[in-house]
Amino acid sequence: MDLDNSTLILPPVVRQFNGNRGEFLDQEEYKGRAILVRYVWLNLSPNAARMEQSFSPGGGKTWEVNWICELSR
């Protein structure tokens, strides 16, 4: 994030939606270490969705969910 220029710089993600589930990965640096970050989007209904963010320091062998966002209208 570059607050001086009002920009948010994020790495590109890979993967895609398959039905009502989308899974996306990127690699980021966290506390000086390279980690995988996974975003799972779930289409729960026409009026609700859920997103989970997880970190994996072990190359995707295990995941630690660290953020859940539930959306509704």
N, CA, C and O atoms as CSV, one atom per row, in Angstrom:
chain,resi,resn,atom,element,x,y,z
A,1,MET,N,N,0.850,-1.160,0.000
A,1,MET,CA,C,0.000,0.000,0.000
A,1,MET,C,C,0.901,1.230,0.000
A,1,MET,O,O,1.846,1.317,0.784
A,2,ASP,N,N,0.609,2.152,-0.860
A,2,ASP,CA,C,1.343,3.409,-0.940
A,2,ASP,C,C,0.375,4.536,-0.563
A,2,ASP,O,O,-0.336,5.067,-1.415
A,3,LEU,N,N,0.361,4.889,0.718
A,3,LEU,CA,C,-0.599,5.879,1.196
A,3,LEU,C,C,-0.324,7.271,0.655
A,3,LEU,O,O,-1.242,8.083,0.537
A,4,ASP,N,N,0.931,7.554,0.325
A,4,ASP,CA,C,1.256,8.872,-0.214
A,4,ASP,C,C,0.621,9.103,-1.578
A,4,ASP,O,O,0.262,10.230,-1.917
A,5,ASN,N,N,0.481,8.035,-2.360
A,5,ASN,CA,C,-0.095,8.149,-3.704
A,5,ASN,C,C,-1.493,7.550,-3.811
A,5,ASN,O,O,-2.034,7.431,-4.910
A,6,SER,N,N,-2.078,7.174,-2.683
A,6,SER,CA,C,-3.428,6.596,-2.640
A,6,SER,C,C,-3.571,5.378,-3.547
A,6,SER,O,O,-4.546,5.254,-4.289
A,7,THR,N,N,-2.584,4.476,-3.480
A,7,THR,CA,C,-2.648,3.259,-4.282
A,7,THR,C,C,-2.510,2.039,-3.391
A,7,THR,O,O,-1.845,2.076,-2.356
A,8,LEU,N,N,-3.138,0.978,-3.804
A,8,LEU,CA,C,-3.065,-0.306,-3.128
A,8,LEU,C,C,-2.388,-1.272,-4.087
A,8,LEU,O,O,-2.946,-1.606,-5.132
A,9,ILE,N,N,-1.205,-1.717,-3.742
A,9,ILE,CA,C,-0.433,-2.580,-4.626
A,9,ILE,C,C,-0.526,-4.007,-4.096
A,9,ILE,O,O,0.004,-4.315,-3.029
A,10,LEU,N,N,-1.199,-4.869,-4.842
A,10,LEU,CA,C,-1.356,-6.263,-4.454
A,10,LEU,C,C,-0.815,-7.164,-5.554
A,10,LEU,O,O,-0.879,-6.807,-6.731
A,11,PRO,N,N,-0.282,-8.333,-5.188
A,11,PRO,CA,C,0.187,-9.249,-6.214
A,11,PRO,C,C,-0.994,-9.868,-6.961
A,11,PRO,O,O,-2.096,-9.949,-6.418
A,12,PRO,N,N,-0.770,-10.306,-8.205
A,12,PRO,CA,C,-1.856,-10.957,-8.940
A,12,PRO,C,C,-2.213,-12.299,-8.311
A,12,PRO,O,O,-1.365,-12.954,-7.705
A,13,VAL,N,N,-3.461,-12.698,-8.456
A,13,VAL,CA,C,-3.921,-13.986,-7.947
A,13,VAL,C,C,-4.151,-14.942,-9.108
A,13,VAL,O,O,-4.394,-14.514,-10.236
A,14,VAL,N,N,-4.072,-16.242,-8.823
A,14,VAL,CA,C,-4.339,-17.277,-9.813
A,14,VAL,C,C,-5.455,-18.175,-9.311
A,14,VAL,O,O,-5.774,-18.168,-8.122
A,15,ARG,N,N,-6.032,-18.927,-10.185
A,15,ARG,CA,C,-7.144,-19.861,-10.016
A,15,ARG,C,C,-8.446,-19.179,-10.408
A,15,ARG,O,O,-8.426,-18.119,-11.035
A,16,GLN,N,N,-9.581,-19.778,-10.044
A,16,GLN,CA,C,-10.838,-19.296,-10.598
A,16,GLN,C,C,-12.048,-19.782,-9.799
A,16,GLN,O,O,-11.924,-20.528,-8.828
A,17,PHE,N,N,-13.225,-19.330,-10.247
A,17,PHE,CA,C,-14.483,-19.827,-9.702
A,17,PHE,C,C,-14.834,-21.148,-10.372
A,17,PHE,O,O,-14.571,-21.352,-11.557
A,18,ASN,N,N,-15.432,-22.035,-9.591
A,18,ASN,CA,C,-15.976,-23.282,-10.095
A,18,ASN,C,C,-17.322,-23.462,-9.403
A,18,ASN,O,O,-17.383,-23.869,-8.243
A,19,GLY,N,N,-18.393,-23.159,-10.117
A,19,GLY,CA,C,-19.716,-23.179,-9.499
A,19,GLY,C,C,-19.853,-22.045,-8.505
A,19,GLY,O,O,-19.577,-20.891,-8.831
A,20,ASN,N,N,-20.277,-22.367,-7.292
A,20,ASN,CA,C,-20.494,-21.351,-6.256
A,20,ASN,C,C,-19.269,-21.130,-5.370
A,20,ASN,O,O,-19.360,-20.464,-4.339
A,21,ARG,N,N,-18.116,-21.692,-5.772
A,21,ARG,CA,C,-16.895,-21.568,-4.961
A,21,ARG,C,C,-15.757,-21.034,-5.825
A,21,ARG,O,O,-15.506,-21.532,-6.923
A,22,GLY,N,N,-15.084,-20.026,-5.318
A,22,GLY,CA,C,-13.896,-19.503,-5.992
A,22,GLY,C,C,-12.703,-19.620,-5.074
A,22,GLY,O,O,-12.787,-19.302,-3.888
A,23,GLU,N,N,-11.584,-20.078,-5.623
A,23,GLU,CA,C,-10.359,-20.183,-4.836
A,23,GLU,C,C,-9.243,-19.471,-5.589
A,23,GLU,O,O,-9.009,-19.735,-6.768
A,24,PHE,N,N,-8.560,-18.565,-4.897
A,24,PHE,CA,C,-7.530,-17.743,-5.515
A,24,PHE,C,C,-6.295,-17.736,-4.621
A,24,PHE,O,O,-6.413,-17.685,-3.397
A,25,LEU,N,N,-5.113,-17.787,-5.229
A,25,LEU,CA,C,-3.856,-17.827,-4.490
A,25,LEU,C,C,-2.928,-16.717,-4.951
A,25,LEU,O,O,-2.953,-16.313,-6.113
A,26,ASP,N,N,-2.116,-16.233,-4.039
A,26,ASP,CA,C,-0.986,-15.377,-4.395
A,26,ASP,C,C,0.138,-15.641,-3.408
A,26,ASP,O,O,-0.056,-16.314,-2.395
A,27,GLN,N,N,1.308,-15.108,-3.711
A,27,GLN,CA,C,2.440,-15.216,-2.798
A,27,GLN,C,C,2.800,-13.829,-2.318
A,27,GLN,O,O,2.937,-12.899,-3.113
A,28,GLU,N,N,2.953,-13.696,-1.007
A,28,GLU,CA,C,3.261,-12.408,-0.405
A,28,GLU,C,C,4.368,-12.571,0.622
A,28,GLU,O,O,4.724,-13.687,1.001
A,29,GLU,N,N,4.896,-11.462,1.059
A,29,GLU,CA,C,5.883,-11.481,2.125
A,29,GLU,C,C,5.185,-11.102,3.423
A,29,GLU,O,O,4.451,-10.115,3.472
A,30,TYR,N,N,5.413,-11.879,4.468
A,30,TYR,CA,C,4.823,-11.616,5.772
A,30,TYR,C,C,5.917,-11.786,6.822
A,30,TYR,O,O,6.469,-12.874,6.983
A,31,LYS,N,N,6.222,-10.717,7.524
A,31,LYS,CA,C,7.272,-10.723,8.545
A,31,LYS,C,C,8.583,-11.275,7.987
A,31,LYS,O,O,9.276,-12.045,8.651
A,32,GLY,N,N,8.913,-10.872,6.757
A,32,GLY,CA,C,10.174,-11.255,6.140
A,32,GLY,C,C,10.205,-12.630,5.505
A,32,GLY,O,O,11.250,-13.047,5.005
A,33,ARG,N,N,9.084,-13.352,5.510
A,33,ARG,CA,C,9.033,-14.702,4.930
A,33,ARG,C,C,8.030,-14.737,3.787
A,33,ARG,O,O,7.008,-14.052,3.828
A,34,ALA,N,N,8.326,-15.537,2.770
A,34,ALA,CA,C,7.384,-15.735,1.663
A,34,ALA,C,C,6.314,-16.726,2.115
A,34,ALA,O,O,6.625,-17.801,2.627
A,35,ILE,N,N,5.052,-16.351,1.919
A,35,ILE,CA,C,3.941,-17.233,2.279
A,35,ILE,C,C,2.940,-17.270,1.133
A,35,ILE,O,O,2.877,-16.346,0.322
A,36,LEU,N,N,2.161,-18.339,1.072
A,36,LEU,CA,C,1.023,-18.391,0.164
A,36,LEU,C,C,-0.179,-17.808,0.882
A,36,LEU,O,O,-0.367,-18.027,2.079
A,37,VAL,N,N,-0.981,-17.073,0.151
A,37,VAL,CA,C,-2.230,-16.529,0.679
A,37,VAL,C,C,-3.358,-17.082,-0.187
A,37,VAL,O,O,-3.307,-17.000,-1.415
A,38,ARG,N,N,-4.368,-17.642,0.460
A,38,ARG,CA,C,-5.509,-18.220,-0.257
A,38,ARG,C,C,-6.769,-17.443,0.112
A,38,ARG,O,O,-7.025,-17.154,1.281
A,39,TYR,N,N,-7.544,-17.116,-0.912
A,39,TYR,CA,C,-8.843,-16.470,-0.742
A,39,TYR,C,C,-9.902,-17.421,-1.267
A,39,TYR,O,O,-9.864,-17.802,-2.437
A,40,VAL,N,N,-10.837,-17.807,-0.429
A,40,VAL,CA,C,-11.940,-18.674,-0.839
A,40,VAL,C,C,-13.218,-17.858,-0.757
A,40,VAL,O,O,-13.589,-17.358,0.305
A,41,TRP,N,N,-13.888,-17.733,-1.906
A,41,TRP,CA,C,-15.177,-17.033,-1.986
A,41,TRP,C,C,-16.277,-18.062,-2.142
A,41,TRP,O,O,-16.166,-18.974,-2.961
A,42,LEU,N,N,-17.341,-17.924,-1.362
A,42,LEU,CA,C,-18.488,-18.819,-1.435
A,42,LEU,C,C,-19.740,-18.010,-1.729
A,42,LEU,O,O,-20.059,-17.058,-1.017
A,43,ASN,N,N,-20.441,-18.395,-2.776
A,43,ASN,CA,C,-21.732,-17.795,-3.110
A,43,ASN,C,C,-22.785,-18.569,-2.331
A,43,ASN,O,O,-23.188,-19.654,-2.749
A,44,LEU,N,N,-23.234,-18.029,-1.210
A,44,LEU,CA,C,-24.160,-18.735,-0.330
A,44,LEU,C,C,-25.606,-18.658,-0.810
A,44,LEU,O,O,-26.382,-19.597,-0.634
A,45,SER,N,N,-25.954,-17.525,-1.417
A,45,SER,CA,C,-27.310,-17.329,-1.924
A,45,SER,C,C,-27.277,-16.092,-2.810
A,45,SER,O,O,-26.239,-15.438,-2.905
A,46,PRO,N,N,-28.394,-15.752,-3.466
A,46,PRO,CA,C,-28.397,-14.508,-4.252
A,46,PRO,C,C,-28.131,-13.257,-3.408
A,46,PRO,O,O,-27.787,-12.203,-3.943
A,47,ASN,N,N,-28.292,-13.381,-2.087
A,47,ASN,CA,C,-28.118,-12.220,-1.215
A,47,ASN,C,C,-26.997,-12.368,-0.189
A,47,ASN,O,O,-26.873,-11.532,0.706
A,48,ALA,N,N,-26.175,-13.420,-0.303
A,48,ALA,CA,C,-25.132,-13.625,0.705
A,48,ALA,C,C,-23.897,-14.286,0.102
A,48,ALA,O,O,-23.992,-15.159,-0.761
A,49,ALA,N,N,-22.734,-13.843,0.584
A,49,ALA,CA,C,-21.459,-14.424,0.175
A,49,ALA,C,C,-20.528,-14.448,1.389
A,49,ALA,O,O,-20.748,-13.750,2.379
A,50,ARG,N,N,-19.498,-15.260,1.282
A,50,ARG,CA,C,-18.516,-15.383,2.366
A,50,ARG,C,C,-17.129,-15.451,1.731
A,50,ARG,O,O,-16.941,-16.094,0.699
A,51,MET,N,N,-16.163,-14.783,2.356
A,51,MET,CA,C,-14.779,-14.848,1.915
A,51,MET,C,C,-13.913,-15.228,3.104
A,51,MET,O,O,-14.066,-14.684,4.197
A,52,GLU,N,N,-12.999,-16.172,2.877
A,52,GLU,CA,C,-12.041,-16.561,3.908
A,52,GLU,C,C,-10.635,-16.341,3.370
A,52,GLU,O,O,-10.326,-16.739,2.247
A,53,GLN,N,N,-9.786,-15.711,4.166
A,53,GLN,CA,C,-8.378,-15.550,3.822
A,53,GLN,C,C,-7.572,-16.463,4.729
A,53,GLN,O,O,-7.801,-16.509,5.937
A,54,SER,N,N,-6.620,-17.196,4.140
A,54,SER,CA,C,-5.761,-18.107,4.901
A,54,SER,C,C,-4.313,-17.908,4.500
A,54,SER,O,O,-4.021,-17.558,3.356
A,55,PHE,N,N,-3.399,-18.132,5.445
A,55,PHE,CA,C,-1.963,-18.099,5.185
A,55,PHE,C,C,-1.407,-19.511,5.259
A,55,PHE,O,O,-1.861,-20.330,6.058
A,56,SER,N,N,-0.414,-19.786,4.411
A,56,SER,CA,C,0.312,-21.053,4.473
A,56,SER,C,C,1.801,-20.781,4.349
A,56,SER,O,O,2.278,-20.448,3.264
A,57,PRO,N,N,2.550,-20.920,5.454
A,57,PRO,CA,C,4.001,-20.759,5.354
A,57,PRO,C,C,4.677,-22.006,4.795
A,57,PRO,O,O,5.867,-21.974,4.482
A,58,GLY,N,N,3.927,-23.113,4.665
A,58,GLY,CA,C,4.495,-24.393,4.232
A,58,GLY,C,C,4.156,-24.767,2.806
A,58,GLY,O,O,4.069,-25.954,2.491
A,59,GLY,N,N,3.960,-23.788,1.931
A,59,GLY,CA,C,3.728,-24.089,0.528
A,59,GLY,C,C,2.374,-24.695,0.215
A,59,GLY,O,O,2.223,-25.359,-0.811
A,60,GLY,N,N,1.388,-24.484,1.071
A,60,GLY,CA,C,0.041,-24.980,0.819
A,60,GLY,C,C,-0.275,-26.320,1.462
A,60,GLY,O,O,-1.355,-26.868,1.245
A,61,LYS,N,N,0.654,-26.857,2.252
A,61,LYS,CA,C,0.396,-28.140,2.930
A,61,LYS,C,C,-0.627,-27.979,4.043
A,61,LYS,O,O,-1.473,-28.850,4.248
A,62,THR,N,N,-0.548,-26.870,4.756
A,62,THR,CA,C,-1.532,-26.547,5.800
A,62,THR,C,C,-1.913,-25.080,5.650
A,62,THR,O,O,-1.147,-24.275,5.121
A,63,TRP,N,N,-3.106,-24.749,6.123
A,63,TRP,CA,C,-3.628,-23.381,6.014
A,63,TRP,C,C,-4.129,-22.911,7.361
A,63,TRP,O,O,-4.710,-23.684,8.122
A,64,GLU,N,N,-3.902,-21.636,7.656
A,64,GLU,CA,C,-4.420,-21.009,8.862
A,64,GLU,C,C,-5.355,-19.877,8.454
A,64,GLU,O,O,-4.919,-18.855,7.925
A,65,VAL,N,N,-6.654,-20.075,8.708
A,65,VAL,CA,C,-7.637,-19.027,8.398
A,65,VAL,C,C,-7.401,-17.864,9.352
A,65,VAL,O,O,-7.337,-18.051,10.567
A,66,ASN,N,N,-7.269,-16.650,8.792
A,66,ASN,CA,C,-7.019,-15.496,9.645
A,66,ASN,C,C,-7.997,-14.351,9.413
A,66,ASN,O,O,-7.917,-13.319,10.078
A,67,TRP,N,N,-8.919,-14.531,8.472
A,67,TRP,CA,C,-9.917,-13.483,8.242
A,67,TRP,C,C,-11.121,-14.107,7.562
A,67,TRP,O,O,-10.984,-14.814,6.564
A,68,ILE,N,N,-12.296,-13.844,8.103
A,68,ILE,CA,C,-13.569,-14.279,7.505
A,68,ILE,C,C,-14.442,-13.048,7.338
A,68,ILE,O,O,-14.602,-12.249,8.261
A,69,CYS,N,N,-14.999,-12.911,6.157
A,69,CYS,CA,C,-15.863,-11.781,5.850
A,69,CYS,C,C,-17.182,-12.326,5.313
A,69,CYS,O,O,-17.195,-13.014,4.292
A,70,GLU,N,N,-18.282,-12.030,5.980
A,70,GLU,CA,C,-19.597,-12.455,5.525
A,70,GLU,C,C,-20.360,-11.231,5.027
A,70,GLU,O,O,-20.488,-10.230,5.732
A,71,LEU,N,N,-20.858,-11.332,3.810
A,71,LEU,CA,C,-21.551,-10.216,3.154
A,71,LEU,C,C,-23.005,-10.573,2.921
A,71,LEU,O,O,-23.328,-11.719,2.609
A,72,SER,N,N,-23.879,-9.592,3.073
A,72,SER,CA,C,-25.307,-9.797,2.774
A,72,SER,C,C,-25.914,-8.485,2.301
A,72,SER,O,O,-25.410,-7.399,2.584
A,73,ARG,N,N,-27.007,-8.624,1.576
A,73,ARG,CA,C,-27.720,-7.413,1.191
A,73,ARG,C,C,-29.147,-7.463,1.677
A,73,ARG,O,O,-29.911,-6.526,1.447
